[in-house]
Amino acid sequence: MKKIALLVLVALYSFTPVQEKKLTKTGTIIFEASVPSFEEVKGKNTAVTCVLNTSNGEIAALALMKGFRFKIALMEEHFNENYIESSKYPKATFKGKIENFDVSKITTTSDDYTIKGKLELHGKSKDIITIAKIKKIGNDIEVKTTFPVNVSDFGIEIPSVVSKKVSKKVIIDCNFLLK
């Protein structure tokens, strides 16, 4: 009886379509909140995880806030302690879907795709719509996108002392090579 049950399970699983997933743990996110004529406010995280389900276009990314590096150590400290509050909100996540995604149509030439999803950061959530450039590199898929976010949408306060030196609109630049 156990052998029959096992054979039935194996048969069922063999006919179930496999969900193809591509992922990276070395994706890059760069954010910039610089204002002209003042010190560059720019952080880079090169340990971002991103997963793409190639069968349906669902995409998700996770960035640990303490993974962002700055040219100036004091800026990194202020980012983690005063703005993002990394100990209280240790990560940012994005979950969304690439519209009209068909992995068989991805070529070595970048094409524009719309991604719609939800960005969760600093305990707040915001719907995001962005255009991504997607192409094949060998068997891998490259996804690049840039979009703005307002710090006020995520409850991040910029102290008045530095309010003229830090932009209230932050540009987020993402680059993922999914294997």
Residue pairs with C-beta under 8 A, 6 or more apart in sequence:
17 55
19 53
19 55
19 56
20 53
20 54
20 55
20 103
21 51
21 52
21 53
21 54
22 51
22 52
22 54
22 140
22 141
22 178
22 179
23 49
23 50
23 51
23 52
23 178
23 179
24 48
24 49
24 50
24 176
24 177
24 178
24 179
25 47
25 48
25 49
26 46
26 47
26 48
26 177
27 46
27 47
27 48
27 49
27 50
27 61
27 174
27 175
27 176
27 177
28 44
28 45
28 46
28 48
28 174
28 175
28 176
29 44
29 45
29 48
29 61
29 63
29 68
29 172
29 173
29 174
29 175
30 42
30 43
30 44
30 45
30 172
30 173
31 42
31 43
31 68
31 170
31 171
31 172
31 173
32 40
32 41
32 42
32 167
32 170
32 171
32 173
33 41
33 42
33 151
33 166
33 167
33 169
33 170
33 171
34 40
34 41
34 42
34 167
35 41
35 164
35 165
35 166
35 167
38 164
38 165
39 72
39 75
39 165
40 71
41 75
41 165
41 166
41 167
42 70
42 71
43 68
43 69
43 70
43 75
43 76
43 79
44 68
44 69
44 70
45 63
45 64
45 67
45 68
45 69
46 67
47 63
47 64
47 67
48 61
48 62
48 63
48 67
48 174
48 176
49 61
49 62
49 63
50 59
50 60
50 61
50 62
50 143
50 174
50 176
50 178
51 59
51 60
51 61
51 178
52 58
52 59
52 98
52 141
52 143
52 176
52 178
53 59
54 101
54 103
54 141
55 103
56 97
56 101
57 97
57 98
57 99
57 100
57 101
58 95
58 96
58 97
58 98
59 94
59 95
59 96
59 97
59 98
59 115
59 117
59 143
60 93
60 94
60 95
60 96
61 93
61 94
61 174
61 176
62 91
62 92
62 93
63 91
63 92
63 93
64 90
64 91
65 79
65 80
65 84
65 86
65 89
65 90
65 91
65 92
66 80
66 86
66 90
68 76
68 79
69 76
70 76
70 79
79 86
80 86
80 87
82 159
83 151
83 156
83 157
83 158
84 121
84 122
84 156
85 122
88 123
89 121
89 122
89 123
92 119
92 120
92 121
92 122
93 119
93 120
94 117
94 118
94 119
94 120
94 128
95 117
95 118
96 115
96 116
96 117
96 118
96 128
97 115
97 116
97 117
98 113
98 114
98 115
98 132
98 134
99 113
99 114
99 115
99 116
100 113
100 114
101 113
103 141
105 111
106 134
106 135
106 136
106 141
107 135
107 136
108 135
108 136
108 137
109 135
110 133
110 134
110 135
110 142
110 144
111 133
111 134
111 135
112 131
112 132
112 133
113 131
113 132
113 134
114 129
114 130
114 131
114 132
115 128
115 129
115 130
115 131
115 132
115 145
116 127
116 128
116 129
117 127
117 128
118 125
118 126
118 127
118 128
119 125
119 126
119 127
119 128
119 149
121 149
121 154
122 154
122 155
122 156
123 154
123 155
124 153
124 154
124 155
126 149
126 153
126 154
128 147
128 149
130 145
130 146
130 147
131 145
132 143
132 144
132 145
133 142
133 143
133 144
133 145
134 141
134 142
134 143
134 144
135 141
135 142
136 142
137 177
139 179
140 177
140 178
140 179
141 177
141 178
142 175
142 176
142 177
142 178
143 174
143 175
143 176
143 178
144 174
144 175
144 176
145 173
145 174
146 171
146 172
146 173
146 174
147 171
147 172
148 169
148 170
148 171
148 172
149 169
149 170
149 172
150 168
150 169
150 170
151 157
151 158
151 168
151 169
151 170
152 168
158 166
158 168
